[in-house]
Amino acid sequence: MGFTMIEMLVASAIFLTVISITTATFLINIRTQRYLLASINGTENISYALEVMGREIRMGKNFFSPSDDSLSFLNTKNQAIIYRLNNEQIERSIAGQPFRSLTSPDVRVINLRFLIRGDKRDDGEQVRVIVLLKIASYAGIRQLETNLETTLSSRQPET
């Protein structure tokens, strides 16, 4: 008992259709995974930078923002801390030491702004530093952008 040419063509067509659908689904899943990993990498990296900044800002005093993308203050050891945006990276300097990057080269910081509220003497407000960020990470050639905003309150009274 043999197969006819028509049966072979029908079986081949069904097989090719199933393989095509499976391959397309697999490729879509790989692309989606790449986008998710890039997004997670960017978010985790910025979370680390915000955690480091938050810890120091909460215990800082004498806040000053010479420009929108930089912040200066004194930490608990009265060392000058400076955060700034430079070459799409968040950098930190402690006590006049060279700046070191807090963010990975895989993540571009497109925009960084520091807004200081409650820093006027005798205004009765607690000092708050509002951090506005726009970051970009890459999944292949596609750029994923994320906007973040957080408010950090200093625990130190302004004197």
C-alpha positions as CSV (number, residue, x, y, z in Angstrom):
1,M,0.0,0.0,0.0
2,G,1.6,3.3,-1.1
3,F,0.9,7.0,-0.9
4,T,-0.4,8.9,-3.9
5,M,1.2,12.1,-5.0
6,I,-1.8,14.2,-3.8
7,E,-1.6,12.6,-0.3
8,M,2.1,13.5,-0.1
9,L,1.5,17.1,-1.2
10,V,-1.4,17.5,1.3
11,A,0.8,16.0,4.1
12,S,3.7,18.2,3.2
13,A,1.5,21.3,3.1
14,I,0.1,20.6,6.5
15,F,3.6,19.9,7.9
16,L,5.0,23.2,6.5
17,T,2.0,25.2,7.9
18,V,2.5,23.7,11.4
19,I,6.3,24.4,11.2
20,S,5.7,27.9,10.0
21,I,3.3,28.8,12.7
22,T,5.5,27.2,15.4
23,T,8.6,29.1,14.1
24,A,6.8,32.4,14.0
25,T,5.5,31.9,17.6
26,F,9.0,31.0,18.8
27,L,10.5,34.1,17.2
28,I,7.9,36.3,18.7
29,N,8.5,34.8,22.1
30,I,12.3,35.4,21.8
31,R,11.7,39.0,20.7
32,T,9.3,39.6,23.7
33,Q,11.8,38.0,26.1
34,R,14.5,40.3,24.8
35,Y,12.3,43.4,25.4
36,L,11.4,42.2,28.9
37,L,15.0,41.6,29.8
38,A,16.1,45.0,28.6
39,S,13.2,46.6,30.5
40,I,14.1,44.7,33.7
41,N,17.8,45.5,33.4
42,G,17.1,49.2,33.0
43,T,14.6,49.2,35.9
44,E,16.9,47.3,38.2
45,N,19.9,49.5,37.4
46,I,17.9,52.7,38.0
47,S,16.4,51.2,41.2
48,Y,20.0,50.7,42.5
49,A,21.0,54.3,41.6
50,L,17.8,55.7,43.3
51,E,18.4,53.5,46.4
52,V,22.0,54.8,46.8
53,M,20.8,58.4,46.2
54,G,17.8,58.0,48.5
55,R,19.9,56.6,51.4
56,E,22.3,59.6,51.2
57,I,19.6,62.2,50.6
58,R,17.5,61.1,53.6
59,M,20.4,61.7,55.9
60,G,21.7,64.8,54.0
61,K,21.5,68.5,54.7
62,N,22.3,71.8,53.1
63,F,20.9,70.8,49.7
64,F,21.8,72.9,46.6
65,S,21.1,72.4,43.0
66,P,23.4,74.5,40.8
67,S,21.7,73.2,37.7
68,D,18.6,71.1,37.0
69,D,20.7,67.9,36.4
70,S,23.0,68.1,39.5
71,L,22.5,68.0,43.3
72,S,25.0,68.9,46.0
73,F,24.6,68.4,49.8
74,L,26.4,67.3,52.9
75,N,26.2,63.7,54.2
76,T,26.3,62.6,57.8
77,K,30.1,62.9,57.9
78,N,29.9,66.5,56.5
79,Q,31.4,65.3,53.2
80,A,30.2,67.1,50.1
81,I,28.1,64.7,47.9
82,I,27.4,65.7,44.3
83,Y,25.1,63.8,41.9
84,R,25.0,64.8,38.3
85,L,24.1,63.7,34.8
86,N,27.1,63.3,32.5
87,N,27.3,61.5,29.2
88,E,23.9,59.8,29.8
89,Q,25.0,58.4,33.1
90,I,24.3,59.3,36.7
91,E,27.5,60.0,38.5
92,R,28.4,60.6,42.1
93,S,31.4,62.3,43.8
94,I,32.1,62.1,47.5
95,A,34.3,64.8,49.2
96,G,35.8,66.0,46.0
97,Q,36.9,62.6,44.8
98,P,36.6,61.8,41.1
99,F,33.1,61.1,39.8
100,R,32.0,57.5,39.5
101,S,29.1,56.2,37.5
102,L,26.1,54.8,39.3
103,T,24.4,53.5,36.2
104,S,25.4,50.8,33.7
105,P,26.5,51.7,30.2
106,D,23.5,49.5,29.0
107,V,21.1,52.1,30.4
108,R,21.0,55.7,29.0
109,V,19.7,58.4,31.3
110,I,18.1,60.8,28.8
111,N,16.9,63.3,31.4
112,L,17.6,63.9,35.1
113,R,16.2,66.7,37.1
114,F,16.4,67.5,40.8
115,L,13.8,69.8,42.3
116,I,14.3,70.9,45.9
117,R,11.3,71.9,48.1
118,G,11.3,73.2,51.7
119,D,14.9,74.3,51.6
120,K,14.3,77.9,52.7
121,R,15.1,78.8,56.3
122,D,12.2,79.0,58.7
123,D,9.6,78.0,56.0
124,G,8.3,75.2,58.3
125,E,8.6,72.6,55.6
126,Q,10.6,69.4,55.6
127,V,13.2,69.3,52.8
128,R,12.2,67.2,49.9
129,V,14.2,66.4,46.8
130,I,12.1,65.4,43.8
131,V,14.0,63.3,41.3
132,L,12.7,63.1,37.7
133,L,14.2,60.6,35.4
134,K,13.8,59.5,31.8
135,I,15.8,56.4,30.9
136,A,16.3,54.3,27.8
137,S,17.4,50.7,27.4
138,Y,17.8,48.7,24.3
139,A,16.3,45.4,23.1
140,G,18.1,44.8,19.8
141,I,17.6,48.0,17.8
142,R,14.5,49.0,19.6
143,Q,14.7,51.6,22.4
144,L,12.5,51.2,25.5
145,E,11.9,54.5,27.3
146,T,10.7,54.8,30.9
147,N,9.8,57.9,32.9
148,L,10.3,57.8,36.7
149,E,9.6,60.3,39.5
150,T,10.3,59.9,43.2
151,T,10.3,62.2,46.2
152,L,12.9,61.8,48.9
153,S,12.6,63.6,52.2
154,S,15.6,64.5,54.3
155,R,15.4,63.5,58.0
156,Q,17.9,66.2,59.0
157,P,16.5,69.6,60.0
158,E,17.8,72.5,58.0
159,T,19.8,74.9,60.2
